[in-house]
Amino acid sequence: MLPFKNSSITRMSGLEIGLEVGKRGTLNNNLINQNFINLRVGFNFADKWFRKTLYN
């Protein structure tokens, strides 16, 4: 998780980046074998709009 500027415990906005590389399948019995790469990007915007107020 890469925190954005001015982050703290109560405000955790960030950018998440993930990479997965793998191989699936088999060549036995004339089946196929695949190589794959998955790239995942996620954003988390924890701003004042999404915080629950503690006092009325």
C-alpha positions as CSV (number, residue, x, y, z in Angstrom):
1,M,0.0,0.0,0.0
2,L,1.4,3.4,-1.0
3,P,0.0,6.1,1.2
4,F,-0.9,9.5,-0.3
5,K,0.4,12.8,1.1
6,N,-0.8,13.8,4.6
7,S,-2.0,10.3,5.6
8,S,-2.4,9.2,9.2
9,I,-4.2,6.5,11.1
10,T,-7.6,8.2,10.7
11,R,-7.0,8.9,7.0
12,M,-5.7,6.0,5.0
13,S,-6.0,6.9,1.3
14,G,-3.8,4.8,-0.8
15,L,-2.9,3.0,-4.0
16,E,-2.6,-0.7,-4.1
17,I,-0.7,-2.5,-6.9
18,G,-0.4,-6.2,-7.4
19,L,1.2,-8.5,-9.9
20,E,0.6,-12.2,-10.4
21,V,2.6,-14.4,-12.8
22,G,1.8,-18.1,-13.2
23,K,1.3,-21.1,-15.4
24,R,-1.8,-23.3,-15.5
25,G,-2.8,-26.4,-17.4
26,T,-0.9,-29.5,-18.6
27,L,0.4,-30.8,-21.9
28,N,-0.6,-34.4,-21.0
29,N,-3.4,-36.0,-23.1
30,N,-3.2,-33.2,-25.7
31,L,-4.4,-30.5,-23.3
32,I,-3.2,-26.9,-23.3
33,N,-0.7,-25.1,-21.1
34,Q,-1.1,-21.4,-20.4
35,N,1.3,-18.8,-19.0
36,F,-0.5,-15.7,-17.5
37,I,0.2,-12.3,-16.0
38,N,-2.4,-10.5,-13.9
39,L,-2.0,-6.8,-13.0
40,R,-4.3,-5.4,-10.3
41,V,-4.6,-1.7,-9.4
42,G,-6.8,-0.5,-6.5
43,F,-7.6,3.0,-5.1
44,N,-8.7,3.7,-1.6
45,F,-10.1,7.2,-0.9
46,A,-10.8,7.5,2.8
47,D,-11.8,11.1,3.1
48,K,-14.0,13.0,5.4
49,W,-17.1,12.1,3.4
50,F,-16.8,8.5,4.4
51,R,-16.0,8.9,8.1
52,K,-18.7,8.3,10.7
53,T,-19.2,11.2,13.1
54,L,-18.5,10.4,16.8
55,Y,-20.5,13.3,18.2
56,N,-23.9,14.9,17.3
